[in-house]
């Protein structure tokens, strides 16, 4: 990395600001490989991510802020501090207690954070942010007891959505629709389902089936616009049954 910073015109020009979006893209590429359980892809994307970590650390060292050794030392110290059940005499019952202790220790560290929700980044995608907010609230006991309560909450939110739809209040429709989504994400958590992964699997399934339908129906030179919805739906059902 030091050689690249010294000799490569592109690498020499990069700053932490120019790297930011590229790092986000690398994270998504890693996430894709994980979703597909593509171990070769995961290995490659982890290397790309490691490259970015070294890139940031090298720039920081050039500006006399910190170096890669300090990055590693910082995370090691954090892991020791936040795992007192391993490195001290604290006892825990299960992983939920580990998470609660982790959040309590984070609050004690200070850094201007006064809420258990402060650590959730503002820039997270909405679905991931909802999941993290719920997980953090859980660590202080703000949690449903059983999954059926969450399911009842979904039905309650759907009823409220129907009411504002009937009233044709667009602003309230958006609010209530958001409540429905938030409740569904909560339900996914109780079912031990990652909602982001679940939705992405459905995206891929829809794309696969739609493209297969498109391939079959346009093989004779026609376009999809030449078919009725019922005809397309029949082909869709045939593809679904075949799968």
C-alpha positions as CSV (number, residue, x, y, z in Angstrom):
1,X,0.0,0.0,0.0
2,X,2.9,2.4,0.8
3,X,4.3,1.6,-2.7
4,X,1.0,2.3,-4.3
5,X,0.6,5.6,-2.5
6,X,4.1,6.6,-3.6
7,X,4.0,5.4,-7.2
8,X,0.5,5.0,-8.6
9,X,-1.2,8.2,-9.7
10,X,-4.7,6.9,-8.9
11,X,-3.8,5.6,-5.4
12,X,-1.9,8.7,-4.7
13,X,-5.0,10.9,-5.3
14,X,-7.3,9.0,-3.0
15,X,-8.6,10.5,0.3
16,X,-10.9,9.1,3.0
17,X,-13.7,10.9,1.3
18,X,-13.1,9.5,-2.2
19,X,-12.8,6.0,-0.8
20,X,-16.0,6.1,1.2
21,X,-18.4,5.1,-1.6
22,X,-16.0,2.5,-2.9
23,X,-15.9,0.9,0.5
24,X,-19.7,0.9,0.7
25,X,-19.8,-0.9,-2.7
26,X,-17.2,-3.5,-1.5
27,X,-19.4,-4.1,1.6
28,X,-22.4,-4.8,-0.7
29,X,-20.3,-7.1,-2.9
30,X,-19.3,-9.0,0.2
31,X,-22.9,-9.2,1.4
32,X,-23.9,-10.6,-2.1
33,X,-21.3,-13.3,-1.8
34,X,-22.5,-14.2,1.7
35,X,-26.1,-14.4,0.6
36,X,-25.1,-16.8,-2.2
37,X,-22.8,-18.7,0.2
38,X,-20.1,-18.3,-2.4
39,X,-17.0,-19.0,-0.4
40,X,-14.5,-18.2,-3.1
41,X,-16.4,-14.9,-3.6
42,X,-16.3,-14.2,0.2
43,X,-12.6,-14.8,0.3
44,X,-12.0,-12.4,-2.6
45,X,-14.3,-9.7,-1.2
46,X,-12.8,-10.0,2.3
47,X,-9.4,-9.3,0.6
48,X,-10.9,-6.2,-1.1
49,X,-12.3,-5.0,2.2
50,X,-9.0,-5.6,4.0
51,X,-7.3,-3.5,1.2
52,X,-9.6,-0.6,2.1
53,X,-8.8,-0.9,5.8
54,X,-5.1,-0.7,5.0
55,X,-5.8,2.2,2.6
56,X,-7.5,4.3,5.3
57,X,-4.9,3.4,7.9
58,X,-2.1,4.4,5.5
59,X,-3.7,7.7,4.8
60,X,-4.2,8.3,8.5
61,X,-0.5,7.5,9.2
62,X,0.6,9.9,6.4
63,X,-1.5,12.6,8.2
64,X,0.0,11.5,11.6
65,X,-3.4,10.5,13.0
66,X,-2.9,6.8,13.7
67,X,-1.5,3.7,12.1
68,X,-2.7,0.1,11.4
69,X,-1.2,-1.2,14.6
70,X,-3.2,1.3,16.6
71,X,-6.3,0.2,14.8
72,X,-5.7,-3.4,15.7
73,X,-4.8,-2.5,19.3
74,X,-7.9,-0.5,19.7
75,X,-10.2,-3.3,18.6
76,X,-8.4,-5.8,20.8
77,X,-8.7,-3.6,23.8
78,X,-12.4,-3.1,23.1
79,X,-13.0,-6.9,22.7
80,X,-11.3,-7.6,26.0
81,X,-13.3,-4.8,27.8
82,X,-16.6,-5.9,26.4
83,X,-16.1,-9.6,27.1
84,X,-15.7,-9.6,30.9
85,X,-17.2,-13.1,31.0
86,X,-14.1,-14.3,29.2
87,X,-11.4,-12.0,30.5
88,X,-12.7,-11.3,34.0
89,X,-14.9,-13.1,36.6
90,X,-18.3,-12.1,35.2
91,X,-20.7,-14.9,34.6
92,X,-23.4,-15.0,31.9
93,X,-26.3,-17.3,31.2
94,X,-26.6,-17.1,27.4
95,X,-25.8,-15.0,24.4
96,X,-28.7,-12.5,25.2
97,X,-27.0,-11.6,28.4
98,X,-23.7,-11.2,26.5
99,X,-25.5,-8.7,24.2
100,X,-27.0,-6.8,27.2
101,X,-23.7,-6.5,28.9
102,X,-22.1,-5.3,25.6
103,X,-24.6,-2.5,25.3
104,X,-24.3,-1.5,28.9
105,X,-20.5,-1.3,28.6
106,X,-20.8,0.8,25.4
107,X,-22.9,3.3,27.4
108,X,-20.3,3.4,30.2
109,X,-17.6,4.2,27.6
110,X,-19.3,7.5,27.1
111,X,-18.2,9.2,23.8
112,X,-21.3,11.5,24.1
113,X,-23.8,8.7,23.7
114,X,-26.6,9.0,26.2
115,X,-29.1,6.5,24.6
116,X,-28.9,2.8,23.9
117,X,-30.0,3.7,20.4
118,X,-27.2,6.2,19.8
119,X,-24.9,3.6,18.2
120,X,-27.2,3.0,15.3
121,X,-25.7,4.8,12.3
122,X,-28.0,7.4,10.6
123,X,-26.9,6.3,7.2
124,X,-28.0,2.6,7.5
125,X,-30.6,1.4,5.0
126,X,-34.0,1.7,6.6
127,X,-34.6,-2.1,6.9
128,X,-31.2,-2.7,8.5
129,X,-31.7,0.3,10.8
130,X,-35.1,-1.0,12.0
131,X,-33.6,-4.3,12.9
132,X,-30.7,-2.7,14.8
133,X,-33.0,-0.4,16.7
134,X,-35.2,-3.4,17.7
135,X,-32.1,-5.4,18.7
136,X,-30.8,-2.6,20.9
137,X,-34.1,-1.9,22.5
138,X,-34.3,-5.6,23.4
139,X,-31.1,-5.4,25.4
140,X,-32.8,-3.2,28.0
141,X,-36.0,-5.3,28.2
142,X,-38.1,-3.3,25.7
143,X,-39.3,-6.4,23.9
144,X,-42.4,-8.6,23.2
145,X,-42.5,-11.8,25.1
146,X,-43.6,-14.2,22.4
147,X,-43.9,-14.2,18.6
148,X,-47.7,-14.3,18.6
149,X,-47.8,-10.8,20.2
150,X,-45.8,-9.5,17.3
151,X,-48.1,-11.2,14.8
152,X,-51.1,-9.6,16.6
153,X,-49.3,-6.2,16.3
154,X,-49.0,-6.7,12.5
155,X,-52.7,-7.3,12.2
156,X,-53.4,-4.2,14.3
157,X,-51.1,-2.1,12.1
158,X,-52.7,-3.5,8.9
159,X,-56.1,-2.5,10.3
160,X,-54.9,1.0,11.0
161,X,-53.4,1.2,7.4
162,X,-56.8,0.2,6.0
163,X,-58.5,3.0,8.0
164,X,-56.2,5.7,6.6
165,X,-56.4,4.3,3.1
166,X,-60.2,4.7,3.4
167,X,-59.7,8.2,4.6
168,X,-57.4,8.9,1.6
169,X,-54.8,10.6,3.8
170,X,-51.6,10.1,1.9
171,X,-49.3,11.3,4.6
172,X,-50.9,9.0,7.2
173,X,-50.9,6.1,4.7
174,X,-47.1,6.4,4.5
175,X,-46.8,6.5,8.3
176,X,-49.0,3.5,8.8
177,X,-47.3,1.5,6.0
178,X,-44.0,2.2,7.7
179,X,-45.5,0.8,11.0
180,X,-46.5,-2.4,9.1
181,X,-43.0,-2.8,7.7
182,X,-41.5,-2.2,11.1
183,X,-43.7,-4.8,12.7
184,X,-42.9,-7.3,9.9
185,X,-39.2,-6.8,10.6
186,X,-39.9,-7.4,14.3
187,X,-41.7,-10.6,13.4
188,X,-38.8,-11.8,11.3
189,X,-36.5,-11.2,14.2
190,X,-38.7,-13.4,16.4
191,X,-38.6,-16.1,13.7
192,X,-34.8,-15.9,13.6
193,X,-35.0,-14.7,10.0
194,X,-32.8,-11.9,8.6
195,X,-35.3,-9.7,6.8
196,X,-32.7,-8.3,4.5
197,X,-31.6,-11.8,3.4
198,X,-35.2,-13.0,3.1
199,X,-36.2,-10.1,0.9
200,X,-33.1,-10.5,-1.3
201,X,-33.8,-14.2,-1.7
202,X,-37.3,-13.2,-2.9
203,X,-35.8,-10.6,-5.2
204,X,-33.6,-13.2,-6.8
205,X,-36.5,-15.7,-7.0
206,X,-38.7,-13.1,-8.7
207,X,-36.0,-12.1,-11.1
208,X,-35.2,-15.8,-12.0
209,X,-38.8,-16.7,-12.6
210,X,-39.7,-13.5,-14.5
211,X,-36.7,-13.9,-16.8
212,X,-37.6,-17.6,-17.4
213,X,-41.2,-16.6,-18.2
214,X,-39.9,-13.9,-20.5
215,X,-37.6,-16.4,-22.3
216,X,-40.4,-18.9,-22.8
217,X,-43.0,-16.5,-24.0
218,X,-40.8,-14.5,-26.4
219,X,-39.2,-17.6,-28.0
220,X,-41.7,-17.4,-30.9
221,X,-40.8,-13.8,-31.7
222,X,-43.5,-12.2,-29.6
223,X,-43.0,-9.7,-26.8
224,X,-44.5,-9.8,-23.3
225,X,-46.9,-7.0,-24.4
226,X,-48.5,-9.5,-26.8
227,X,-49.7,-11.6,-23.9
228,X,-52.5,-11.0,-21.4
229,X,-51.8,-10.9,-17.7
230,X,-53.7,-14.3,-17.4
231,X,-51.4,-15.9,-20.0
232,X,-48.3,-14.6,-18.3
233,X,-49.6,-15.7,-14.9
234,X,-50.2,-19.2,-16.3
235,X,-46.7,-19.5,-17.5
236,X,-45.4,-18.1,-14.2
237,X,-47.3,-20.8,-12.3
238,X,-45.9,-23.5,-14.6
239,X,-42.3,-22.2,-13.9
240,X,-43.0,-22.1,-10.2
241,X,-44.4,-25.7,-10.2
242,X,-41.3,-26.9,-12.1
243,X,-39.0,-25.3,-9.6
